[in-house]
């Protein structure tokens, strides 16, 4: 029986084309578990994979979608049985392996986690890879000593997917959140998520000659990288940490080692793709417990498979606010 999928093909001219197409289970890749996908979402990597691939996609035709949530249909692994609700993020699914932009997916059992109690599949994809990454970043900051009351915590790229969830999480945990955005029209949205201070991007995006500035931030979730991260490192309080989750502003880091040597600043790298199973469970458990669902709902932009070619282009241009939830059954 056939079902809908967003299939990306590549022509002889090297150009890619994405369209909703009927495929069959026989076309799905090998795996232990077949999942009836209910929801997916849109991340920066998805935009690359829907479009030219960004070097992430190895073979065409391809089904993108780096995360999904749904119900197990068939399983060769004793950990999962038909009817179980599951979530997948990472493991290069949607890049090397066919992903969640289809009504069915077949994957390795090791890549799945059970849907946490208290979360629906729709809410899980409102969180998605972006929210999972935000939770990992907050956990890393806490593991390095961050507590409420130590001072404002900065979130760069705050109106994006990772930033939005980080703002909501940190505010719910009792932190004073300063949200950096280059889009003034998102200020009301960011305040609704719990930001108490809005920092215009222009104020913090330029490099300065001084390696250290006033000690301002008790912690930072940075989705931008580049010159902004370099600037932020020189503004961190003594012993504070920055959790680096993205590179929207560039991969180069025009910084000095002075903040590390004179203030004991920590730069924490956050990877969501290859996270061990136990830490995945820990993060999803924290999400179910600590992320205010009403604030999560305020982030959601609904979409269908047919909307994905447009949304993939939009997210690469920084034009997507909050979290896109893709109903693949619609």
N, C-alpha and C positions, 0 to 999 in steps of 0.2 A: 504494500500500500504506500502511496506517495504522500509527501508532506512538504510544507513550505520551508525554504531556506534562502538566506541571502547568499548567493553564489557569486564569487569574484572570479572572473576569467581574464586571461591575458591574450591579446591578439598577436599576430605575427609582427606587428609594428611595435610591440613592447608595451602598448598602452593597456591599462586594466579597465574593466567594466564590471560594475556591481548591479545585480538585479535580483528581485525575488523570483525564485525558480522552484519547480517541483523536483524533489529528489526522492530516492527510496532508501530503506535501511541497508540494502546491499551496498550502497555507495559509502556508508559511514566507515570510518577507520576502525582498526582493531581495538579491542578494549574489553574489560571485565564486566562493565556495567553500562546498560542502556538506560538513559534518562529521558522522560518526557519533559522537555524544557517548558517552563511557564514564563519566566522572565529573564531578561538579560539587561545590560546597560551599555553606556557609551563612555569609553576612556580614550585618552590621547593615543594609546597604542592601537585602539580599534580604528581611529581615524586614519592612521597610517596603513593598516591592513585592508580597510575598505578601499583606499585609494592606491597609490603606487607601491605600497608594501613597506616602504621605509627600510628595506633590508631584512624585515622580520619574517616575511612569507617566503618559503623555499619552493613550494610546488603549487601549481594551479591546475584545475580549478580549486578554489579554497573557500571555506566557510569561516569568517572571522567570528569575533565574540570571545573576549578573554575571560569572561565570567558568566555564570548562569546559576539559576536555582530552579528546582523542579522535583518530580516524583520518579523514583526508580520504577522502571518497567520490567527489566530483566537483569539478573545478576549471577555471575559465576563465582562471586566472592562471598563467603559466609558473613562478612561484616554488614552487607546490605541485602535487603530483600524487597520484592515488589511492594510498592506502597510507601516506602520510606521517603521522607523529604530530605533533600541534600542540597549542598551549596558547593560550587567550584570557583576558585580564583587561582590564577597563576599557572605554574608548571608548563608555560609556553603554549597552553591551549589557546586556540584562536590565532596563534602565530605559526608554529610548526605543525601543530595538531588541529584538526577541525574543531571549531568552538561552538558557542552558544547562540549564534544567529540562525537557528533552525529549530523546528518543533521537536526534534529528537537529537540526542548526542550520545556517542559511545566513547567512554574514557576508561582509564585505569582506576581501580578502586582506591589506590593510594592517593589519588588526587582529590578525592571528595572528603567533605566533612559533613556530619549530620547537621541539619538545620537546628539551631538552638531553640530551646523551649521559649515561647513568648514572641518569636519572630515568624511572620508569614514569608512566603517566597517573594512576594512583592517588596516587602520591607528589606529582605536580605539583599535584593538587587538595588534598592535605593541606597543601601550601604555599599555593596559591590566592592570591587578591588580598591576604589578610591577610599571608601570609608574604612575598609580593612587596613589599608596602609596608614590612614590617619590614626587608627587605634594602636597600631604597632608603634607609631611615632610617639604617641602620648605615653604608652607603656615604657618605652625606652627612656623618655625624659623622667618619668617617675622612678624607674630603676636607678637613675643617676641622681636622685635626690630632690626632684621637683615636688614641691608641696604648695597647696593654696596659701596665700598670704605672703609669699616671698617677693611679690612684685608682678608687674604685667608680663604676660606671655604673648609673644609676637607670632602671628600666623601670616606668612606671605602667600600671595596668590589666593587670598582668602575666599573669593567668590567662586573659585573652581571647585571641582568635585572633592579633592582631598582637603582643601582649605575649608570648605563649608562644613564638612563633618568634624574637622579638627576644632573649628570655632565652637560648634554646638557641644562637643564633648568636653572641651576645656572649661567652657562656661558652666556646664552642668556639674562639673567636678569642683566648682567653687573658685576658679581662677579668674583674674581680671584679664580679659582678652583684648589685645590690640590687633586689629585686622588691617592688613595692607591690601589696597586695591587700586588699580589704575582706571577703574570705571566708577565715576561718582554716582551713577544711577543705581549702583548696588548697595549704597550705604544703608538704606532702610532695610533691605534684605539681610545684611550682615548684622545689623542691630537686632533684628527679629530672631536671629540665631543665638544671640547672647553677647555679641561684641560690645564692649563698653567704650572703645576708642577706635576711630577710623584714621588710618595713616595713609595719606596719598602716596602712591607709588613714587612720584617724582621726588619726594622728600628723602627717600632711602635707596634710590636706585643708582645714584652716582658714586663712583669710587672717590675717596678722599686721600690725601697724602698722609694724614695722620693714621698710624696703625691702631691707635686706641682713641676712643671718644668716651663721653660720660657713660658710666655703668647704668644701663636703662632696663634691660630685659632679663627676667628671671629664667626664661626658656624661650625656645623658638621652634616652630614647625615650618620648615622652609621648602616650598614647592618650586622655587624660582631658580636658585643657584646663581652662577655668574657673578656680576658685579654687586648685586644686591646681597648675596650671601657673604661676600667679602666685607661689605660695609657692616652687616649685622654682627659678624664675628667681633668687630672692634667695639660694639655697643653692649656686649653681654656682660652681666654682672659676674663677679668673681666666682669661679667654680661652676658657672651655669653651662647648659648644654644646648646645642642646636641639633635637631633631628632633620637630616637632609633627605627629602623624599622625591625631588624632581629637578628638572633642568630647563624649565620653560624660558629662562633668561639666558641660557647658554651653559655649556659644559666646562668652559674655562673658569678658573678661580683665581682672580687677580688679587691675592691676599698675601699677608706675611705670616710668619709663625709667632709673631709677638703676642697675640691674644692667648695662644696656647701656653706660652712660656711665662708671661707675666700675670695672667689672670686665671690660669688653669682651666680655660674654656675647653669644652669637649665638643667635637664634631662627630655626630653619630650617623652612620649610614643605615638607611632603612630599605631593605629589600623585601618585597611581598611575594615574589615569584616562587622562590625556593624555600620558603619558611618551613621548618619542621612541623610535623603534625601536632605535637603537644602545644606548641606556641600558637598555632592556628586555633585550636580549641580554646586556649586561654583568651585570645583576642576576641573571638566570636562570643564567648561567654560574657566578656566585659561589654561588648557592644549591646547585647541583649539587656544587660543590667543598667548600663550607664548612659546610653544615648537616648535623649528624650524623643519619643516617637512623634510627638506633635511638631517638634522642630524638624525631624526627618521628613515628615509629610510636607512641610513648607518648602523643602528643597526640590521636590519631585516635579519633573517635566515628563508627562507621559508620551510614549511614542510607539510605533509599530515597525515591523520589518521594512515596510515601504518607505519609512522616513529616514532610514539609516544612511543612504548615500548622501543626503543633504546634511544630516547631523555629523557625519564623519568629516565632511569638509569644514563645517562650522567649528568643531572642537579644535581642529588644527589651526584655526585663525583666532582662537581664544574667545569665541563667541557663544560658548555654552555656559550657562549659569547653573550652579547646583548639580543635581543628579538626574540624569535621564533614565527612566525606567521603561524598558522595551517589552511590551506584551507580545510575545512571539506567537501567541495563539490567535491574535486579532486579525 
